[in-house]
């Protein structure tokens, strides 16, 4: 009986592991496609003044995205610049009574900001239901003076895999600090902080979208 239970537990564990790996692979594929599309859109708008006929079309390419910047002069750290970019799912319903209805949901967001001379960068990928799928963040560990890279994968809002890397200077190679689904306590504040920040990212997108002129 004990042997049978052990075999069953191993089988369940292997199935769960395979399922998680499939989810991670799917998220990576979605992220790579989304990031490539976002970069293409950003570059097209950036280059429109140089060769508008080549990068912009009357057919609506590239699609729109939102960008907003917050400027502050903070005590102790000085000038602070925070730039958000939002990319979204577009929905259209022509069957609604009273005429067509259009709405949008956040799909991908990037955040670039600084505190004093330190620069930070984050990315947030959402599924069509608004659940967070993936978070990438580059941060600094003020205690150990190393730069940190975080990659967090989620399934239905639950963390299923984390990759944490670090380096001791800005020019060196990143080395692995942790890989798994339960990051050590020393990284818990980072994990929880980024997860909580998704609420601000979504709220800011909704605020901008509600004031956009269609």
C-alpha positions in Angstrom: 0.0 0.0 0.0 2.8 2.4 0.9 4.5 1.6 -2.4 1.3 2.3 -4.3 0.8 5.6 -2.5 4.4 6.6 -3.2 3.9 5.8 -6.9 0.7 7.8 -7.0 2.3 10.8 -5.4 5.2 10.7 -7.8 2.8 10.4 -10.7 0.8 13.5 -9.5 4.0 15.4 -8.9 5.3 14.6 -12.4 2.0 15.7 -14.0 2.0 18.9 -12.1 5.6 19.6 -13.1 4.8 18.9 -16.7 1.8 21.2 -16.5 3.9 24.0 -15.0 6.5 23.6 -17.7 3.8 23.8 -20.4 2.4 27.0 -18.8 5.9 28.6 -18.6 6.7 27.7 -22.2 3.4 29.2 -23.4 4.0 32.4 -21.4 7.5 32.8 -22.8 6.1 32.4 -26.3 3.4 35.0 -25.7 5.9 37.4 -24.1 8.4 37.1 -26.9 5.7 37.8 -29.5 4.2 40.7 -27.5 7.6 42.3 -26.7 8.6 42.1 -30.4 5.4 43.7 -31.5 5.7 46.4 -28.8 9.2 47.3 -29.8 8.2 47.5 -33.4 5.4 49.9 -32.6 7.7 52.1 -30.4 10.3 52.2 -33.2 7.7 53.1 -35.8 6.4 56.0 -33.9 9.9 57.1 -33.0 11.0 57.1 -36.7 7.8 58.6 -38.2 9.4 62.1 -38.6 12.3 60.5 -40.6 10.4 58.4 -43.1 6.6 58.5 -42.3 5.6 56.7 -45.5 7.7 53.6 -44.6 6.7 53.3 -40.9 3.1 54.6 -40.8 0.1 53.5 -42.9 -3.4 54.8 -43.5 -4.6 51.3 -42.7 -3.9 51.9 -39.0 -0.4 50.4 -38.6 1.2 50.6 -36.2 -1.7 50.3 -33.7 -2.0 52.8 -30.8 -0.4 52.4 -27.4 -0.5 54.7 -24.4 2.5 56.5 -23.0 2.7 58.8 -20.0 5.5 60.3 -17.9 5.6 61.5 -14.4 8.2 64.0 -13.3 9.0 64.8 -9.7 11.7 66.4 -7.6 12.1 64.1 -4.6 13.7 64.9 -1.3 17.2 63.4 -1.0 17.2 61.7 -4.4 16.4 64.8 -6.6 14.8 64.6 -10.1 12.7 61.5 -10.6 11.3 60.5 -14.0 8.8 57.6 -14.4 7.6 56.6 -17.9 4.8 54.1 -18.5 3.9 52.5 -21.8 0.7 50.5 -22.2 -0.3 48.0 -24.9 -3.8 46.5 -24.9 -6.3 44.0 -26.3 -8.9 45.7 -28.6 -12.5 44.4 -28.5 -15.4 45.3 -30.8 -19.0 44.2 -30.5 -21.2 45.1 -33.4 -24.2 43.1 -32.2 -25.0 45.3 -29.2 -28.3 47.0 -29.3 -27.9 50.7 -29.9 -24.8 50.4 -32.0 -21.3 49.0 -31.9 -19.3 49.0 -28.6 -15.6 49.2 -28.3 -13.5 48.5 -25.3 -9.9 47.7 -24.3 -8.0 45.6 -21.7 -4.4 46.0 -20.7 -2.1 43.4 -22.3 1.4 44.5 -21.7 3.0 47.4 -19.8 6.6 48.7 -19.3 7.8 51.0 -16.6 11.1 52.8 -16.6 12.2 55.1 -13.7 15.1 56.3 -11.6 16.0 57.1 -8.1 19.0 59.4 -8.0 21.6 57.7 -10.4 20.0 54.3 -10.2 17.8 53.2 -13.1 15.0 50.7 -12.8 12.9 48.9 -15.4 9.8 46.6 -15.2 7.5 44.7 -17.6 4.0 43.3 -16.8 2.2 40.8 -19.1 -1.5 40.2 -18.6 -3.8 37.6 -20.1 -7.2 38.4 -21.7 -9.0 38.1 -18.3 -6.7 40.6 -16.7 -4.6 38.1 -14.7 -0.9 38.8 -14.4 1.1 36.2 -16.4 4.7 37.4 -16.3 6.7 40.1 -14.5 10.3 41.1 -15.4 12.1 43.6 -13.3 15.6 45.0 -13.0 16.3 46.4 -9.6 19.2 47.1 -7.2 19.9 45.4 -3.9 21.0 48.3 -1.7 22.5 46.0 0.9 24.7 43.9 -1.3 25.2 46.6 -4.0 24.4 44.2 -6.9 22.0 44.6 -9.7 19.1 42.1 -9.7 17.0 40.6 -12.5 13.7 39.0 -11.6 11.4 36.9 -13.8 8.2 35.7 -12.3 5.7 33.4 -14.1 2.1 33.1 -13.0 -0.9 30.8 -13.7 -4.3 32.3 -12.9 -2.5 34.9 -10.8 -0.5 32.3 -8.7 3.3 32.3 -8.9 4.5 29.1 -10.5 8.1 29.8 -11.3 10.7 32.4 -10.4 14.2 33.1 -11.9 16.4 35.5 -9.9 19.8 36.6 -11.2 22.4 39.1 -9.9 25.7 40.8 -10.7 28.1 42.8 -8.7 28.7 45.5 -11.2 27.0 47.0 -14.2 29.3 45.4 -16.7 29.6 41.9 -15.4 27.7 38.8 -16.3 24.5 37.8 -14.4 24.7 34.7 -12.2 21.9 32.6 -10.9 20.7 33.3 -7.4 17.5 31.3 -7.4 15.3 29.2 -9.6 12.0 27.6 -8.5 8.5 28.4 -7.3 9.2 29.4 -3.7 11.8 32.2 -3.6 13.8 32.6 -0.3 12.5 34.9 2.3 15.1 37.6 1.4 13.3 38.0 -1.9 9.7 37.9 -0.7 9.4 41.6 -0.4 10.4 42.0 -4.0 7.9 39.4 -5.1 5.1 40.9 -3.1 6.0 44.4 -4.1 5.8 43.7 -7.8 2.6 41.7 -7.5 1.0 44.5 -5.6 2.3 47.0 -8.2 0.3 45.3 -10.9 -2.8 47.0 -9.3 -1.3 50.4 -9.9 -0.3 49.6 -13.4 -3.9 48.4 -14.3 -5.5 51.3 -12.5 -3.3 53.8 -14.4 -4.1 52.1 -17.7 -7.9 52.2 -16.9 -7.6 55.9 -16.0 -5.8 56.8 -19.3 -8.1 54.6 -21.4 -11.3 56.2 -19.9 -10.1 59.6 -21.0 -9.0 58.6 -24.5 -10.9 60.0 -27.5 -12.0 57.2 -29.8 
